[in-house]
Amino acid sequence: MGTRRGPVQDPRDEHDAALYPTEPGLDAEAAHRQALVLSEVAAEGPVGLFRVLRRAASGDEDAAAVPVSSLIRAIPGATLLDSHDFLLRAHIPPSSRAGDLTPGQRVALVYVVDGTHMAPDLL
């Protein structure tokens, strides 16, 4: 006379899905390759982002298929608002993929993310 409950989900699975969203319709192998690209950025920060952008420009299909906004959000400490701000300042549409960026957009994104655009303190 009790009620039957569904299986309990691991909260870490929901958290990971929010941090590293995958594209709907990706097969398991493609989603895994995309997660590996994002984990490279998560492990190495901006340096990993620069490497992934360079690989995407040189023809790496896995790196080229990842949305730029996901790459930025994978940087440790970067928030959704940071991602939006970086894309806006680099003149990159939010739906762009790493392989679709022009050389100028890649340079602008590296410049903005690296923080070299900020004037040094004169104190």
RACORWO-V141708 format. One record per residue. RES is the residue in three letters. PSI is psi in whole degrees, 0 to 359 (NA if undefined). OMEGA is omega in whole degrees, 0 to 359 (999 if undefined). NEAR is the number of other C-alpha atoms within 8 Angstrom. Layout:
res=<RES RES>
psi=<PSI PSI>
omega=<OMEGA OMEGA>
near=<NEAR NEAR>
This chain:
res=<MET GLY THR ARG ARG GLY PRO VAL GLN ASP PRO ARG ASP GLU HIS ASP ALA ALA LEU TYR PRO THR GLU PRO GLY LEU ASP ALA GLU ALA ALA HIS ARG GLN ALA LEU VAL LEU SER GLU VAL ALA ALA GLU GLY PRO VAL GLY LEU PHE ARG VAL LEU ARG ARG ALA ALA SER GLY ASP GLU ASP ALA ALA ALA VAL PRO VAL SER SER LEU ILE ARG ALA ILE PRO GLY ALA THR LEU LEU ASP SER HIS ASP PHE LEU LEU ARG ALA HIS ILE PRO PRO SER SER ARG ALA GLY ASP LEU THR PRO GLY GLN ARG VAL ALA LEU VAL TYR VAL VAL ASP GLY THR HIS MET ALA PRO ASP LEU LEU>
psi=<12 175 149 129 153 172 147 133 147 125 335 328 317 320 315 323 326 324 320 74 141 158 139 140 359 139 170 321 317 321 322 316 321 319 326 320 315 325 331 317 319 325 324 355 219 326 318 322 315 319 317 318 321 318 321 321 331 2 5 113 324 316 323 334 349 134 139 323 324 323 317 318 340 345 129 130 348 135 175 322 323 315 313 316 315 316 319 314 334 1 49 126 144 334 6 146 158 325 346 352 142 162 322 322 321 315 315 318 316 317 315 315 323 335 5 352 349 138 140 153 137 16 NA>
omega=<175 178 180 181 177 180 180 178 177 182 178 178 178 180 179 179 178 180 185 182 176 181 176 178 177 174 186 182 179 178 178 179 178 178 177 177 180 180 175 178 180 182 187 178 182 178 176 177 180 179 180 178 178 177 179 180 182 173 177 185 180 179 183 185 184 176 182 180 177 178 181 180 179 178 180 179 180 180 176 178 175 180 179 181 180 180 180 182 178 180 179 177 183 183 183 174 184 181 182 184 174 177 178 179 178 179 180 180 178 180 182 182 183 178 181 179 184 178 179 177 182 181 999>
near=<2 3 4 4 4 4 4 4 5 6 6 6 8 8 8 9 9 7 8 10 8 9 6 4 4 8 6 6 6 9 11 8 9 13 10 8 12 12 9 11 16 11 9 10 12 10 8 12 14 9 8 11 13 8 11 14 11 6 8 9 8 11 14 15 10 13 10 11 12 11 12 10 13 14 14 8 4 10 7 7 6 9 12 10 8 11 13 9 9 10 7 10 7 8 7 11 11 14 13 7 12 6 6 7 11 10 8 9 12 9 10 12 8 8 7 7 7 5 5 4 4 3 2>
